[in-house]
Amino acid sequence: MKKHLIYIFLLYTLPVFSQTDNQQLGRGFDQFRYYGNYYDYSDPTTINIKVSVWGYVKSPGKYLVPISSSVSDLISYAGGPDGNAELDEIRIYRVKDNGEEEIINFDYTGLLEGNQLKTNKVRAPNLSAGDILILPGSPKYYFRDWLGITLSIFSAIVSLTILILNITK
């Protein structure tokens, strides 16, 4: 019985002990951890906050980031904006300590173009714990999309016309 337990132990632990330390695929677990839609970019040497990113980004979800992270850092952590994102209508949903809800509208394209630096408009707000960053957008249809929709409607009309002509004859 003891022999079987030793064989089972060796069978399960052999892959762990046979790995080499000089090879690594991607990032190590100590640098980045991923649990479903929860992303951990925390820094153990500073205070970390939990924020969420919703909308048209590559990886929406909840993020644990250092308190010094900016809105552009958070968008970068989320994989950047999707091609359909409207960067001039970014919103931050924030619940204050007294329970009051606040929505901060933010124009990211103005910041990218430098317009907000010349005028005294609101710059990128600082992130607080519990903030929800929302990147709105709408799907953009290209020629092949419009062609597919048009051909679908046209084929339905032709099929209905043929059906009506066959019924009336």
N, C-alpha and C positions, 0 to 999 in steps of 0.2 A: 504494500500500500504506500509506503514511504517513497519507493522508487517512482511510482506513478505521479505522486505529488511533485517530486523533483523534476520529472520530465515535463509536466504541465507548467511548472514555474519557469523552467528554461525555455519552453516553447513561447511563452508570452513575453518574457523579458529579453530574449535574444535580439529582436529588432532594436530595442532601446540601447543595449550595450554595444551593438555593432555599428552605430552611426559614427561618422567622423565629424569633428568640430570645424574643419577647414572648408566645408562646403555648406552653402546655404542657398536655398531657393527663395527669392523674394525677400521680404522683410522678416526680421525675427519677431517672436512673440513679445519680447521685451520692448520693442519699439512701437508696435501697433497691435491692438486686439480688436477683433470683430465678432460680435455676437448678434446674429440676425440683423435687425436694423438699428443696432446700438453700436456706435463707433467710439472707440476710446483713444483719443489723442492726448491724454492727460500727461502732465509733467509732474513727477513726484517731488520736485523741489519748490513748487508754488501751489497756490490755491487753484482748484479746478471747479468749473461750473458746468451744469447740465443745460444744454440748449437743444432746440429742435430745428430742423430745416424741412420745409414742405414745399412742394410745387415742382417746377421745371428745373431740377438739378439732376445730375447723374445718379447720385446716391442719397435720396431723402431718408431721414430718420432722426434718431436722437444721438447727440454728440456730447462727449465729455471732453472739454477743452480747457486750456489754461485761461485764467481770468484776463490776461493781457491780450487775448485774441480779438481781432477786429472782425467786422462784417465781411471784409474781403478774405480774411483768413478762413472764416467759417464756410464761405462759398467755395474756396479752394479745397478745404477738407471734404466737402460734399462732391467733389469731382468737377466743379465748375458748372456754369449754367448750361442748360440744354439749348439746342438750336431754336426752340420755340419760346424761350423765356423772354419776357418783356422786362428788361432791366431798368426801365424808367419808372416802374411802379412797384418796387420792392417795398414790402411792409414788415414791420417788426411788431408783433403782438406781445405786450408786456402787462403783467399783473403786478401792481405796486403792493407794498407792504400793508397798506390800509384796505386792500381789496379792490381798489379802483383799477379799471381796465384802461389801457392806453394803446393806441395804434399809431405807430410812427411811420409815415410815408417817407421814402428815400429814393432819390434818383441816382442810380449807380452809373448810368451812361454819362450823366453830367459830370460825375467825378472822374470818369475815365477820360473824357474829353478836356477836362480842366476848366469847365465853365463855372463850377462851384468854387473854384479857388479864386477866380477873379471877382465874382460877386460874393456877397456875404450871406449866401443861403446856408441851410443846415448841412453840415458835413456828415460823414458817416458816424452814426451814434455808437457809443460803447455798448458792448453786450453785458447783460445782467443775467443772473441765474434764473432759469425758467423761461427765458425769451424764446419766442417762436418766430423764426425768419421764414417769410413766405415769398417765394418767387412766382408770381402769376405768369400766365402765358396762354397761348391758344395755338392749336395745331395749324401749321401752314401747309396749304395744298400746293403741290407743284404740278407741272403739266401732266405727268403720268397719272397723278391722282385725279385731276379733273377729267382726263381722258377715260379713266376707268369708270368714274361716276357717270359720265355722259353716255358711254357705251352700254352701261347697265340699264340706264333709263331708256335708251333707244331700243335695246333688245326687248325690254318689257313692253314697250308701246307696239313694236312690230308683232310680238307674240299675241298681244291682246287683239290687234287688228286682224290677224289671221284667224284667231279663234272666233271673233265676231262674224267674219266673212263666211267661215265654215258653218256656223250656226244658222245664219240667214239663208243659206242656199238650200 
